[in-house]
Amino acid sequence: MIDKLVMATNNANKLREAREILAPLGIEVISQKEAGADIEADEIGDSFEENAVIKAQSVYDIVGLPVIADDSGLCVDALDGRPGVHSARYAPKGKECDKLLEEMKDVPEDERSARFECWLVYMDYDSIEVVTGSCEGRIGFEKRGENGFGYDPVFISGERTLAEMSADEKNAISHRGAAMRALYDLLKERYGE
Ligand code: IMP
């Protein structure tokens, strides 16, 4: 069994989520910074998977411990899957919802389907494993809610936006939550008693 994993992120929310989900396996999750990798990997790949592997590899090369890394984004059907792998660079931080609403102002209700996708990579000295998760929903016509980040205020799942949900409610349905649970299953199968 491994007892320690490094998460290739500087995002405290992602770290907390990974800690909560993997804790029952007795695996301690530490941040890349705690492990001595104070870097920001370039997201230069053409796919979520490629970017997640780039992030994992750049941290693994420094720390030499098992690493997990994720890459995620929003794929809107009416925009042929954009912003997709470019979600983080679609607009200045804090302006992504406004830009998306403007770009979609003439798209009718029944053509506003979208999904968040998450690709999560596990890397150690002799293996790379990839798991995924997605979250289906639609883009609203206005921003609603104060929680979360990024596109959460305009992404509707059921009746509410992700920004109107608590962190626990969002984790239960989110792309990243799903990918994390898939990783839990994979590690349990590999290392569980
Ligand atoms: P990354 O996986 O941290 O590189 O995230 C890529 C971008 O996708 C973020 O900057 C957000 O704009 C968007 N994104 C990813 N996951 C979420 C989410 O759960 N809610 C809202 N936006 C998200």
Residues whose N, C-alpha, C, O or C-beta is under 5 A from the ligand:
A	BS01	IMP	D70 D71 S72 G73 L74 S87 A88 F149 G150 Y151 D152
